[in-house]
Amino acid sequence: QGTGTIWLDQVSCVGTEEVLSSCPARPWGITNCTHAEDAGVVCSVSPEPAELRLAGGSQRCAGRVEVLHREQWGAVCAQGWDRQDAEVVCRQLGCGTALAAPEEADLDPRPSRVWLDNVSCQGTESSLKQCWASPWGESSCSQGKFASVACS
């Protein structure tokens, strides 16, 4: 239980809102509840999702984008890779916003497989799986460049 003024009541978020004040609720400061009904939240640092990782970077939130498919890690081809795609990866990894979406070439060691190509995100997706891409494993990746991100 808290103390003091209760500012929000009957808050009804969908879950996609950026801030709590965007959620439908009673007018600010108009409530019919007591502190016995106070809402709370417990947050944790989300671990890196098992299906996505960054490899070869200088820090946890920078590097070559790799995805797990059929229990094997593989790269994402840079064909069509842009800032919106990088935004989704940074968000999914809990790494803030995308600062850059560079292409990496001449990697050592070179990724053994390429799982995704022609990735196209709007930038608002919560997971790379929600973005359009060529079918898994169907990649020409002819230029030999791989998708990377640098996140804030």
DRENTORKOL-3810 file (N, C-alpha, C; in nm, 4 decimals):
REM DRENTORKOL-3810
@n.u->0.0829; n.v->-0.1193; n.w->0.0000; ca.u->0.0000; ca.v->0.0000; ca.w->0.0000; c.u->0.0871; c.v->0.1254; c.w->0.0000
@n.u->0.0426; n.v->0.2213; n.w->-0.0772; ca.u->0.1116; ca.v->0.3493; ca.w->-0.0814; c.u->0.0450; c.v->0.4495; c.w->0.0113
@n.u->0.0908; n.v->0.5731; n.w->0.0012; ca.u->0.0321; ca.v->0.6819; ca.w->0.0797; c.u->0.0167; c.v->0.8025; c.w->-0.0119
@n.u->-0.0588; n.v->0.8999; n.w->0.0303; ca.u->-0.0723; ca.v->1.0223; ca.w->-0.0465; c.u->-0.1853; c.v->1.0166; c.w->-0.1473
@n.u->-0.1790; n.v->1.1060; n.w->-0.2447; ca.u->-0.2841; ca.v->1.1203; ca.w->-0.3451; c.u->-0.2832; c.v->1.0024; c.w->-0.4424
@n.u->-0.4009; n.v->0.9555; n.w->-0.4756; ca.u->-0.4161; ca.v->0.8528; ca.w->-0.5789; c.u->-0.4521; c.v->0.9266; c.w->-0.7072
@n.u->-0.3683; n.v->0.9157; n.w->-0.8064; ca.u->-0.3856; ca.v->0.9931; ca.w->-0.9292; c.u->-0.4609; c.v->0.9207; c.w->-1.0398
@n.u->-0.4466; n.v->0.7886; n.w->-1.0493; ca.u->-0.5098; ca.v->0.7146; ca.w->-1.1584; c.u->-0.5991; c.v->0.6040; c.w->-1.1049
@n.u->-0.7097; n.v->0.5832; n.w->-1.1742; ca.u->-0.8045; ca.v->0.4791; ca.w->-1.1372; c.u->-0.8609; c.v->0.4191; c.w->-1.2655
@n.u->-0.8951; n.v->0.2935; n.w->-1.2593; ca.u->-0.9542; ca.v->0.2205; ca.w->-1.3717; c.u->-0.8688; c.v->0.2322; c.w->-1.4987
@n.u->-0.7408; n.v->0.2128; n.w->-1.4836; ca.u->-0.6482; ca.v->0.2151; ca.w->-1.5970; c.u->-0.6677; c.v->0.0869; c.w->-1.6775
@n.u->-0.6772; n.v->0.1009; n.w->-1.8085; ca.u->-0.7023; ca.v->-0.0143; ca.w->-1.8954; c.u->-0.6106; c.v->-0.0081; c.w->-2.0174
@n.u->-0.4905; n.v->-0.0570; n.w->-2.0015; ca.u->-0.3923; ca.v->-0.0558; ca.w->-2.1117; c.u->-0.4104; c.v->-0.1769; c.w->-2.2017
@n.u->-0.3787; n.v->-0.1598; n.w->-2.3286; ca.u->-0.3780; ca.v->-0.2703; ca.w->-2.4236; c.u->-0.2444; c.v->-0.3437; c.w->-2.4129
@n.u->-0.1374; n.v->-0.2696; n.w->-2.3866; ca.u->-0.0045; ca.v->-0.3289; ca.w->-2.3743; c.u->0.0940; c.v->-0.2753; c.w->-2.4754
@n.u->0.0436; n.v->-0.2021; n.w->-2.5736; ca.u->0.1316; ca.v->-0.1467; ca.w->-2.6769; c.u->0.1622; c.v->0.0016; c.w->-2.6540
@n.u->0.1022; n.v->0.0601; n.w->-2.5510; ca.u->0.1238; ca.v->0.2016; ca.w->-2.5234; c.u->0.2686; c.v->0.2259; c.w->-2.4805
@n.u->0.3225; n.v->0.3412; n.w->-2.5217; ca.u->0.4600; ca.v->0.3773; ca.w->-2.4848; c.u->0.4670; c.v->0.4263; c.w->-2.3409
@n.u->0.3608; n.v->0.4954; n.w->-2.2935; ca.u->0.3583; ca.v->0.5508; ca.w->-2.1584; c.u->0.2234; c.v->0.5234; c.w->-2.0946
@n.u->0.2209; n.v->0.5168; n.w->-1.9620; ca.u->0.0988; ca.v->0.4873; ca.w->-1.8888; c.u->-0.0107; c.v->0.5904; c.w->-1.9153
@n.u->0.0278; n.v->0.7152; n.w->-1.9354; ca.u->-0.0719; ca.v->0.8196; ca.w->-1.9586; c.u->-0.1447; c.v->0.8043; c.w->-2.0922
@n.u->-0.0984; n.v->0.7154; n.w->-2.1785; ca.u->-0.1679; ca.v->0.6884; ca.w->-2.3048; c.u->-0.2807; c.v->0.5870; c.w->-2.2889
@n.u->-0.2879; n.v->0.5229; n.w->-2.1743; ca.u->-0.3906; ca.v->0.4211; ca.w->-2.1508; c.u->-0.5224; c.v->0.4866; c.w->-2.1090
@n.u->-0.6357; n.v->0.4291; n.w->-2.1512; ca.u->-0.7652; ca.v->0.4803; ca.w->-2.1051; c.u->-0.7753; c.v->0.4677; c.w->-1.9528
@n.u->-0.8299; n.v->0.5691; n.w->-1.8879; ca.u->-0.8470; ca.v->0.5690; ca.w->-1.7428; c.u->-0.9485; c.v->0.6778; c.w->-1.7064
@n.u->-0.9873; n.v->0.6794; n.w->-1.5809; ca.u->-1.0716; ca.v->0.7898; ca.w->-1.5328; c.u->-0.9896; c.v->0.9176; c.w->-1.5403
@n.u->-1.0548; n.v->1.0337; n.w->-1.5391; ca.u->-0.9784; ca.v->1.1599; ca.w->-1.5428; c.u->-0.8762; c.v->1.1670; c.w->-1.4292
@n.u->-0.7644; n.v->1.2301; n.w->-1.4575; ca.u->-0.6521; ca.v->1.2432; ca.w->-1.3643; c.u->-0.7001; c.v->1.2968; c.w->-1.2290
@n.u->-0.6738; n.v->1.2220; n.w->-1.1224; ca.u->-0.7091; ca.v->1.2652; ca.w->-0.9871; c.u->-0.8502; c.v->1.2305; c.w->-0.9430
@n.u->-0.9336; n.v->1.1785; n.w->-1.0332; ca.u->-1.0721; ca.v->1.1408; ca.w->-0.9991; c.u->-1.0720; c.v->0.9896; c.w->-0.9740
@n.u->-1.0851; n.v->0.9513; n.w->-0.8477; ca.u->-1.0806; ca.v->0.8088; ca.w->-0.8134; c.u->-1.1910; c.v->0.7748; c.w->-0.7151
@n.u->-1.2202; n.v->0.6477; n.w->-0.7060; ca.u->-1.3118; ca.v->0.5984; ca.w->-0.6041; c.u->-1.2501; c.v->0.4766; c.w->-0.5355
@n.u->-1.1191; n.v->0.4793; n.w->-0.5192; ca.u->-1.0515; ca.v->0.3658; ca.w->-0.4578; c.u->-0.9677; c.v->0.4111; c.w->-0.3387
@n.u->-0.9160; n.v->0.3130; n.w->-0.2660; ca.u->-0.8300; ca.v->0.3395; ca.w->-0.1507; c.u->-0.6918; c.v->0.2821; c.w->-0.1784
@n.u->-0.6000; n.v->0.3081; n.w->-0.0883; ca.u->-0.4656; ca.v->0.2532; ca.w->-0.1055; c.u->-0.4620; c.v->0.1011; c.w->-0.0944
@n.u->-0.5684; n.v->0.0409; n.w->-0.0468; ca.u->-0.5767; ca.v->-0.1054; ca.w->-0.0444; c.u->-0.5823; c.v->-0.1618; c.w->-0.1861
@n.u->-0.6141; n.v->-0.0759; n.w->-0.2837; ca.u->-0.6240; ca.v->-0.1183; ca.w->-0.4238; c.u->-0.5062; c.v->-0.0694; c.w->-0.5083
@n.u->-0.4012; n.v->-0.0195; n.w->-0.4441; ca.u->-0.2857; ca.v->0.0320; ca.w->-0.5185; c.u->-0.2284; c.v->-0.0739; c.w->-0.6119
@n.u->-0.1929; n.v->-0.0297; n.w->-0.7302; ca.u->-0.1307; ca.v->-0.1189; ca.w->-0.8278; c.u->0.0207; c.v->-0.1150; c.w->-0.8097
@n.u->0.0853; n.v->-0.2229; n.w->-0.8419; ca.u->0.2311; ca.v->-0.2303; ca.w->-0.8333; c.u->0.2854; c.v->-0.3105; c.w->-0.9504
@n.u->0.4134; n.v->-0.3069; n.w->-0.9656; ca.u->0.4780; ca.v->-0.3815; ca.w->-1.0724; c.u->0.6181; c.v->-0.4208; c.w->-1.0267
@n.u->0.6619; n.v->-0.5366; n.w->-1.0667; ca.u->0.7980; ca.v->-0.5814; ca.w->-1.0407; c.u->0.8623; c.v->-0.6026; c.w->-1.1769
@n.u->0.9701; n.v->-0.5325; n.w->-1.2027; ca.u->1.0396; ca.v->-0.5433; ca.w->-1.3309; c.u->1.1706; c.v->-0.6181; c.w->-1.3125
@n.u->1.2137; n.v->-0.6835; n.w->-1.4162; ca.u->1.3437; ca.v->-0.7492; ca.w->-1.4137; c.u->1.4143; c.v->-0.7203; c.w->-1.5440
@n.u->1.5443; n.v->-0.7308; n.w->-1.5417; ca.u->1.6206; ca.v->-0.7168; ca.w->-1.6644; c.u->1.5966; c.v->-0.8451; c.w->-1.7420
@n.u->1.5411; n.v->-0.8318; n.w->-1.8611; ca.u->1.5098; ca.v->-0.9516; ca.w->-1.9371; c.u->1.6373; c.v->-1.0126; c.w->-1.9931
@n.u->1.6518; n.v->-1.1434; n.w->-1.9784; ca.u->1.7696; ca.v->-1.2085; ca.w->-2.0344; c.u->1.7624; c.v->-1.2062; c.w->-2.1858
@n.u->1.8736; n.v->-1.2236; n.w->-2.2486; ca.u->1.8781; ca.v->-1.2262; ca.w->-2.3940; c.u->1.7921; c.v->-1.3418; c.w->-2.4435
@n.u->1.6943; n.v->-1.3138; n.w->-2.5290; ca.u->1.6108; ca.v->-1.4228; ca.w->-2.5805; c.u->1.6957; c.v->-1.5278; c.w->-2.6513
@n.u->1.6599; n.v->-1.6541; n.w->-2.6305; ca.u->1.7401; ca.v->-1.7634; ca.w->-2.6847; c.u->1.7392; c.v->-1.7675; c.w->-2.8367
@n.u->1.6379; n.v->-1.7085; n.w->-2.8994; ca.u->1.6286; ca.v->-1.7200; ca.w->-3.0449; c.u->1.7008; c.v->-1.6081; c.w->-3.1194
@n.u->1.7634; n.v->-1.5165; n.w->-3.0471; ca.u->1.8302; ca.v->-1.4028; ca.w->-3.1100; c.u->1.9520; c.v->-1.3643; c.w->-3.0271
@n.u->2.0635; n.v->-1.3332; n.w->-3.0943; ca.u->2.1827; ca.v->-1.2876; ca.w->-3.0226; c.u->2.2652; c.v->-1.1990; c.w->-3.1137
@n.u->2.3585; n.v->-1.1278; n.w->-3.0529; ca.u->2.4544; ca.v->-1.0473; ca.w->-3.1275; c.u->2.5915; c.v->-1.1094; c.w->-3.1058
@n.u->2.6644; n.v->-1.1305; n.w->-3.2137; ca.u->2.7945; ca.v->-1.1973; ca.w->-3.2058; c.u->2.9050; c.v->-1.1061; c.w->-3.2572
@n.u->3.0223; n.v->-1.1208; n.w->-3.1992; ca.u->3.1404; ca.v->-1.0513; ca.w->-3.2488; c.u->3.1473; c.v->-0.9034; c.w->-3.2208
@n.u->3.0597; n.v->-0.8518; n.w->-3.1378; ca.u->3.0598; ca.v->-0.7096; ca.w->-3.1080; c.u->3.1489; c.v->-0.6761; c.w->-2.9895
@n.u->3.1738; n.v->-0.5490; n.w->-2.9722; ca.u->3.2583; ca.v->-0.5036; ca.w->-2.8624; c.u->3.1828; c.v->-0.4976; c.w->-2.7301
@n.u->3.0501; n.v->-0.5083; n.w->-2.7353; ca.u->2.9675; ca.v->-0.5077; ca.w->-2.6146; c.u->2.8437; c.v->-0.5922; c.w->-2.6395
@n.u->2.7637; n.v->-0.6154; n.w->-2.5333; ca.u->2.6464; ca.v->-0.7025; ca.w->-2.5441; c.u->2.5437; c.v->-0.6510; c.w->-2.6436
@n.u->2.5342; n.v->-0.5196; n.w->-2.6607; ca.u->2.4303; ca.v->-0.4610; ca.w->-2.7450; c.u->2.4840; c.v->-0.4115; c.w->-2.8789
@n.u->2.5843; n.v->-0.4780; n.w->-2.9303; ca.u->2.6375; ca.v->-0.4459; ca.w->-3.0637; c.u->2.6972; c.v->-0.5725; c.w->-3.1225
@n.u->2.6802; n.v->-0.5888; n.w->-3.2533; ca.u->2.7401; ca.v->-0.7043; ca.w->-3.3199; c.u->2.6567; c.v->-0.7553; c.w->-3.4348
@n.u->2.7007; n.v->-0.8685; n.w->-3.4879; ca.u->2.6325; ca.v->-0.9339; ca.w->-3.5993; c.u->2.5065; c.v->-1.0025; c.w->-3.5471
@n.u->2.3954; n.v->-0.9844; n.w->-3.6165; ca.u->2.2683; ca.v->-1.0433; ca.w->-3.5766; c.u->2.2673; c.v->-1.1914; c.w->-3.6145
@n.u->2.2385; n.v->-1.2752; n.w->-3.5158; ca.u->2.2270; ca.v->-1.4187; ca.w->-3.5397; c.u->2.0966; c.v->-1.4695; c.w->-3.4801
@n.u->2.0343; n.v->-1.5653; n.w->-3.5477; ca.u->1.9083; ca.v->-1.6234; ca.w->-3.5037; c.u->1.9250; c.v->-1.7746; c.w->-3.4874
@n.u->1.8468; n.v->-1.8294; n.w->-3.3956; ca.u->1.8484; ca.v->-1.9732; ca.w->-3.3702; c.u->1.7324; c.v->-2.0373; c.w->-3.4437
@n.u->1.7636; n.v->-2.1362; n.w->-3.5258; ca.u->1.6614; ca.v->-2.2089; ca.w->-3.6012; c.u->1.7060; c.v->-2.3541; c.w->-3.6103
@n.u->1.6152; n.v->-2.4440; n.w->-3.5792; ca.u->1.6481; ca.v->-2.5868; ca.w->-3.5789; c.u->1.7717; c.v->-2.6162; c.w->-3.4939
@n.u->1.7774; n.v->-2.5487; n.w->-3.3794; ca.u->1.8841; ca.v->-2.5664; ca.w->-3.2808; c.u->2.0228; c.v->-2.5315; c.w->-3.3341
@n.u->2.0278; n.v->-2.4465; n.w->-3.4384; ca.u->2.1560; ca.v->-2.4024; ca.w->-3.4925; c.u->2.1520; c.v->-2.2517; c.w->-3.5131
@n.u->2.2625; n.v->-2.1847; n.w->-3.4764; ca.u->2.2725; ca.v->-2.0403; ca.w->-3.4956; c.u->2.3144; c.v->-2.0103; c.w->-3.6386
@n.u->2.2555; n.v->-1.9045; n.w->-3.6927; ca.u->2.2915; ca.v->-1.8609; ca.w->-3.8270; c.u->2.2786; c.v->-1.7097; c.w->-3.8393
@n.u->2.3465; n.v->-1.6546; n.w->-3.9375; ca.u->2.3495; ca.v->-1.5101; ca.w->-3.9585; c.u->2.2244; c.v->-1.4626; c.w->-4.0320
@n.u->2.2109; n.v->-1.3312; n.w->-4.0372; ca.u->2.1059; ca.v->-1.2650; ca.w->-4.1142; c.u->2.1767; c.v->-1.1871; c.w->-4.2241
@n.u->2.1383; n.v->-1.2113; n.w->-4.3484; ca.u->2.2000; ca.v->-1.1415; ca.w->-4.4610; c.u->2.1618; c.v->-0.9931; c.w->-4.4570
@n.u->2.2532; n.v->-0.9084; n.w->-4.4974; ca.u->2.2291; ca.v->-0.7641; ca.w->-4.4948; c.u->2.1462; c.v->-0.7141; c.w->-4.6124
@n.u->2.1089; n.v->-0.8019; n.w->-4.7030; ca.u->2.0245; ca.v->-0.7639; ca.w->-4.8157; c.u->1.8956; c.v->-0.7020; c.w->-4.7643
@n.u->1.8756; n.v->-0.5723; n.w->-4.7842; ca.u->1.7549; ca.v->-0.5028; ca.w->-4.7395; c.u->1.7583; c.v->-0.4601; c.w->-4.5940
@n.u->1.8654; n.v->-0.4884; n.w->-4.5214; ca.u->1.8743; ca.v->-0.4552; ca.w->-4.3785; c.u->1.8792; c.v->-0.3041; c.w->-4.3596
@n.u->1.7952; n.v->-0.2523; n.w->-4.2689; ca.u->1.7947; ca.v->-0.1077; ca.w->-4.2459; c.u->1.7682; c.v->-0.0754; c.w->-4.0990
@n.u->1.7542; n.v->0.0520; n.w->-4.0689; ca.u->1.7407; ca.v->0.1005; ca.w->-3.9314; c.u->1.6147; c.v->0.0458; c.w->-3.8640
@n.u->1.5042; n.v->0.0303; n.w->-3.9383; ca.u->1.3820; ca.v->-0.0248; ca.w->-3.8778; c.u->1.4029; c.v->-0.1688; c.w->-3.8319
@n.u->1.4764; n.v->-0.2460; n.w->-3.9112; ca.u->1.5061; ca.v->-0.3844; ca.w->-3.8731; c.u->1.5918; c.v->-0.3857; c.w->-3.7470
@n.u->1.6913; n.v->-0.2967; n.w->-3.7428; ca.u->1.7791; ca.v->-0.2871; ca.w->-3.6264; c.u->1.7014; c.v->-0.2450; c.w->-3.5018
@n.u->1.6026; n.v->-0.1563; n.w->-3.5170; ca.u->1.5195; ca.v->-0.1136; ca.w->-3.4037; c.u->1.4519; c.v->-0.2329; c.w->-3.3366
@n.u->1.4005; n.v->-0.3234; n.w->-3.4178; ca.u->1.3314; ca.v->-0.4405; ca.w->-3.3649; c.u->1.4288; c.v->-0.5292; c.w->-3.2869
@n.u->1.5470; n.v->-0.5512; n.w->-3.3427; ca.u->1.6473; ca.v->-0.6341; ca.w->-3.2752; c.u->1.6873; c.v->-0.5711; c.w->-3.1413
@n.u->1.7150; n.v->-0.4421; n.w->-3.1411; ca.u->1.7540; ca.v->-0.3742; ca.w->-3.0167; c.u->1.6436; c.v->-0.3839; c.w->-2.9120
@n.u->1.5193; n.v->-0.3631; n.w->-2.9540; ca.u->1.4058; ca.v->-0.3714; ca.w->-2.8620; c.u->1.3928; c.v->-0.5132; c.w->-2.8068
@n.u->1.4012; n.v->-0.6128; n.w->-2.8945; ca.u->1.3845; ca.v->-0.7514; ca.w->-2.8530; c.u->1.4920; c.v->-0.7933; c.w->-2.7527
@n.u->1.6116; n.v->-0.7415; n.w->-2.7672; ca.u->1.7215; ca.v->-0.7773; ca.w->-2.6772; c.u->1.7264; c.v->-0.6903; c.w->-2.5516
@n.u->1.6350; n.v->-0.5948; n.w->-2.5399; ca.u->1.6362; ca.v->-0.5061; ca.w->-2.4244; c.u->1.7550; c.v->-0.4123; c.w->-2.4261
@n.u->1.7951; n.v->-0.3692; n.w->-2.5452; ca.u->1.9155; ca.v->-0.2875; ca.w->-2.5619; c.u->1.8860; c.v->-0.1433; c.w->-2.6025
@n.u->1.7660; n.v->-0.0936; n.w->-2.5805; ca.u->1.7362; ca.v->0.0449; ca.w->-2.6147; c.u->1.7037; c.v->0.0619; c.w->-2.7616
@n.u->1.7489; n.v->0.1729; n.w->-2.8183; ca.u->1.7188; ca.v->0.2038; ca.w->-2.9577; c.u->1.8404; c.v->0.1794; c.w->-3.0462
@n.u->1.8153; n.v->0.1666; n.w->-3.1748; ca.u->1.9231; ca.v->0.1418; ca.w->-3.2705; c.u->1.9987; c.v->0.2710; c.w->-3.2991
@n.u->2.1292; n.v->0.2649; n.w->-3.2864; ca.u->2.2145; ca.v->0.3778; ca.w->-3.3228; c.u->2.2627; c.v->0.3631; c.w->-3.4667
@n.u->2.2803; n.v->0.2378; n.w->-3.5099; ca.u->2.3281; ca.v->0.2115; ca.w->-3.6456; c.u->2.2853; c.v->0.0719; c.w->-3.6880
@n.u->2.2785; n.v->0.0520; n.w->-3.8203; ca.u->2.2463; ca.v->-0.0778; ca.w->-3.8783; c.u->2.3513; c.v->-0.1089; c.w->-3.9845
@n.u->2.4768; n.v->-0.1277; n.w->-3.9433; ca.u->2.5837; ca.v->-0.1481; ca.w->-4.0418; c.u->2.5808; c.v->-0.2865; c.w->-4.1042
@n.u->2.6538; n.v->-0.3001; n.w->-4.2127; ca.u->2.6753; ca.v->-0.4301; ca.w->-4.2760; c.u->2.8167; c.v->-0.4729; c.w->-4.2407
@n.u->2.8339; n.v->-0.6000; n.w->-4.2119; ca.u->2.9668; ca.v->-0.6539; ca.w->-4.1858; c.u->3.0055; c.v->-0.7428; c.w->-4.3025
@n.u->3.1274; n.v->-0.7303; n.w->-4.3480; ca.u->3.1781; ca.v->-0.8139; ca.w->-4.4561; c.u->3.3130; c.v->-0.8715; c.w->-4.4150
@n.u->3.3569; n.v->-0.9727; n.w->-4.4867; ca.u->3.4862; ca.v->-1.0362; ca.w->-4.4625; c.u->3.5036; c.v->-1.0753; c.w->-4.3167
@n.u->3.4059; n.v->-1.1471; n.w->-4.2639; ca.u->3.4080; ca.v->-1.1859; ca.w->-4.1238; c.u->3.5012; c.v->-1.3035; c.w->-4.1015
@n.u->3.5654; n.v->-1.3008; n.w->-3.9867; ca.u->3.6530; ca.v->-1.4106; ca.w->-3.9488; c.u->3.6244; c.v->-1.4443; c.w->-3.8033
@n.u->3.5658; n.v->-1.5574; n.w->-3.7729; ca.u->3.5281; ca.v->-1.6605; ca.w->-3.8689; c.u->3.3960; c.v->-1.6253; c.w->-3.9376
@n.u->3.3830; n.v->-1.6709; n.w->-4.0576; ca.u->3.2630; ca.v->-1.6481; ca.w->-4.1372; c.u->3.1502; c.v->-1.7351; c.w->-4.0810
@n.u->3.0275; n.v->-1.6810; n.w->-4.0735; ca.u->2.9157; ca.v->-1.7622; ca.w->-4.0241; c.u->2.8990; c.v->-1.8889; c.w->-4.1076
@n.u->2.8707; n.v->-2.0001; n.w->-4.0402; ca.u->2.8594; ca.v->-2.1274; ca.w->-4.1125; c.u->2.7307; c.v->-2.1381; c.w->-4.1932
@n.u->2.6289; n.v->-2.0612; n.w->-4.1536; ca.u->2.5030; ca.v->-2.0634; ca.w->-4.2295; c.u->2.4353; c.v->-1.9280; c.w->-4.2210
@n.u->2.3475; n.v->-1.9042; n.w->-4.3165; ca.u->2.2656; ca.v->-1.7831; ca.w->-4.3176; c.u->2.1208; c.v->-1.8304; c.w->-4.3106
@n.u->2.0512; n.v->-1.7891; n.w->-4.2057; ca.u->1.9134; ca.v->-1.8327; ca.w->-4.1889; c.u->1.8124; c.v->-1.7365; c.w->-4.2495
@n.u->1.8386; n.v->-1.6056; n.w->-4.2425; ca.u->1.7392; ca.v->-1.5091; ca.w->-4.2893; c.u->1.7969; c.v->-1.4145; c.w->-4.3930
@n.u->1.7117; n.v->-1.3749; n.w->-4.4859; ca.u->1.7499; ca.v->-1.2815; ca.w->-4.5911; c.u->1.6288; c.v->-1.1935; c.w->-4.6217
@n.u->1.6549; n.v->-1.0766; n.w->-4.6759; ca.u->1.5487; ca.v->-0.9835; ca.w->-4.7144; c.u->1.4539; c.v->-0.9504; c.w->-4.5993
@n.u->1.5079; n.v->-0.9346; n.w->-4.4789; ca.u->1.4263; ca.v->-0.8992; ca.w->-4.3635; c.u->1.3680; c.v->-0.7598; c.w->-4.3854
@n.u->1.2395; n.v->-0.7454; n.w->-4.3530; ca.u->1.1736; ca.v->-0.6164; ca.w->-4.3697; c.u->1.0779; c.v->-0.5930; c.w->-4.2534
@n.u->1.1195; n.v->-0.5070; n.w->-4.1606; ca.u->1.0373; ca.v->-0.4721; ca.w->-4.0447; c.u->0.9830; c.v->-0.3307; c.w->-4.0603
@n.u->0.8710; n.v->-0.3043; n.w->-3.9964; ca.u->0.8194; ca.v->-0.1679; ca.w->-3.9926; c.u->0.8902; c.v->-0.0873; c.w->-3.8848
@n.u->0.9489; n.v->-0.1571; n.w->-3.7881; ca.u->1.0195; ca.v->-0.0917; ca.w->-3.6790; c.u->0.9432; c.v->-0.0913; c.w->-3.5490
@n.u->0.8163; n.v->-0.1329; n.w->-3.5534; ca.u->0.7328; ca.v->-0.1333; ca.w->-3.4329; c.u->0.7130; c.v->-0.2739; c.w->-3.3756
@n.u->0.7593; n.v->-0.3753; n.w->-3.4456; ca.u->0.7423; ca.v->-0.5130; ca.w->-3.4002; c.u->0.8212; c.v->-0.5373; c.w->-3.2711
@n.u->0.7725; n.v->-0.6299; n.w->-3.1894; ca.u->0.8428; ca.v->-0.6621; ca.w->-3.0651; c.u->0.9438; c.v->-0.7740; c.w->-3.0843
@n.u->0.9376; n.v->-0.8429; n.w->-3.1970; ca.u->1.0275; ca.v->-0.9547; ca.w->-3.2230; c.u->1.0605; c.v->-0.9611; c.w->-3.3717
@n.u->1.1809; n.v->-1.0046; n.w->-3.4021; ca.u->1.2223; ca.v->-1.0201; ca.w->-3.5416; c.u->1.1344; c.v->-1.1227; c.w->-3.6135
@n.u->1.0773; n.v->-1.2175; n.w->-3.5372; ca.u->0.9899; ca.v->-1.3195; ca.w->-3.5957; c.u->0.8637; c.v->-1.2594; c.w->-3.6564
@n.u->0.8268; n.v->-1.1379; n.w->-3.6147; ca.u->0.7057; ca.v->-1.0735; ca.w->-3.6654; c.u->0.7313; c.v->-0.9983; c.w->-3.7960
@n.u->0.8544; n.v->-0.9895; n.w->-3.8376; ca.u->0.8906; ca.v->-0.9168; ca.w->-3.9597; c.u->0.8853; c.v->-1.0097; c.w->-4.0808
@n.u->0.8654; n.v->-0.9510; n.w->-4.1973; ca.u->0.8671; ca.v->-1.0287; ca.w->-4.3198; c.u->1.0114; c.v->-1.0650; c.w->-4.3526
@n.u->1.0317; n.v->-1.1832; n.w->-4.4096; ca.u->1.1646; ca.v->-1.2256; ca.w->-4.4560; c.u->1.1460; c.v->-1.3387; c.w->-4.5555
@n.u->1.2499; n.v->-1.3668; n.w->-4.6311; ca.u->1.2485; ca.v->-1.4840; ca.w->-4.7188; c.u->1.2338; c.v->-1.6083; c.w->-4.6316
@n.u->1.1878; n.v->-1.7184; n.w->-4.6882; ca.u->1.1747; ca.v->-1.8409; ca.w->-4.6072; c.u->1.3075; c.v->-1.8797; c.w->-4.5417
@n.u->1.2971; n.v->-1.9404; n.w->-4.4220; ca.u->1.4159; ca.v->-1.9810; ca.w->-4.3463; c.u->1.5135; c.v->-2.0592; c.w->-4.4343
@n.u->1.6382; n.v->-2.0194; n.w->-4.4321; ca.u->1.7446; ca.v->-2.0909; ca.w->-4.5022; c.u->1.7548; c.v->-2.0610; c.w->-4.6496
@n.u->1.6592; n.v->-1.9877; n.w->-4.7060; ca.u->1.6641; ca.v->-1.9542; ca.w->-4.8483; c.u->1.7299; c.v->-1.8179; c.w->-4.8641
@n.u->1.8602; n.v->-1.8199; n.w->-4.8815; ca.u->1.9351; ca.v->-1.6952; ca.w->-4.8899; c.u->2.0449; c.v->-1.7081; c.w->-4.9932
@n.u->2.0548; n.v->-1.6066; n.w->-5.0755; ca.u->2.1668; ca.v->-1.6032; ca.w->-5.1687; c.u->2.2839; c.v->-1.5316; c.w->-5.1029
@n.u->2.2553; n.v->-1.4270; n.w->-5.0291; ca.u->2.3546; ca.v->-1.3458; ca.w->-4.9598; c.u->2.4794; c.v->-1.3291; c.w->-5.0464
@n.u->2.4550; n.v->-1.2974; n.w->-5.1713; ca.u->2.5627; ca.v->-1.2938; ca.w->-5.2703; c.u->2.6722; c.v->-1.1925; c.w->-5.2387
@n.u->2.6364; n.v->-1.0837; n.w->-5.1742; ca.u->2.7392; ca.v->-0.9848; ca.w->-5.1465; c.u->2.8236; c.v->-1.0203; c.w->-5.0248
@n.u->2.7861; n.v->-1.1272; n.w->-4.9520; ca.u->2.8648; ca.v->-1.1714; ca.w->-4.8384; c.u->2.8653; c.v->-1.0756; c.w->-4.7222
@n.u->2.7622; n.v->-0.9916; n.w->-4.7124; ca.u->2.7526; ca.v->-0.8966; ca.w->-4.6029; c.u->2.6408; c.v->-0.9402; c.w->-4.5096
@n.u->2.6641; n.v->-0.9207; n.w->-4.3805; ca.u->2.5723; ca.v->-0.9699; ca.w->-4.2796; c.u->2.5189; c.v->-0.8550; c.w->-4.1951
@n.u->2.3944; n.v->-0.8692; n.w->-4.1516; ca.u->2.3273; ca.v->-0.7663; ca.w->-4.0736; c.u->2.3909; c.v->-0.7524; c.w->-3.9358
@n.u->2.4094; n.v->-0.6291; n.w->-3.8945; ca.u->2.4631; ca.v->-0.5980; ca.w->-3.7628; c.u->2.3843; c.v->-0.4838; c.w->-3.7036
@n.u->2.3980; n.v->-0.4656; n.w->-3.5738; ca.u->2.3364; ca.v->-0.3514; ca.w->-3.5075; c.u->2.4315; c.v->-0.2934; c.w->-3.4034
@n.u->2.4107; n.v->-0.1663; n.w->-3.3765; ca.u->2.4712; ca.v->-0.1001; ca.w->-3.2611; c.u->2.3557; c.v->-0.0321; c.w->-3.1905
@n.u->2.3294; n.v->-0.0742; n.w->-3.0676; ca.u->2.2156; ca.v->-0.0237; ca.w->-2.9918; c.u->2.2618; c.v->0.0686; c.w->-2.8810
@n.u->2.1674; n.v->0.1517; n.w->-2.8348; ca.u->2.1999; ca.v->0.2419; ca.w->-2.7239; c.u->2.2010; c.v->0.1661; c.w->-2.5932
END
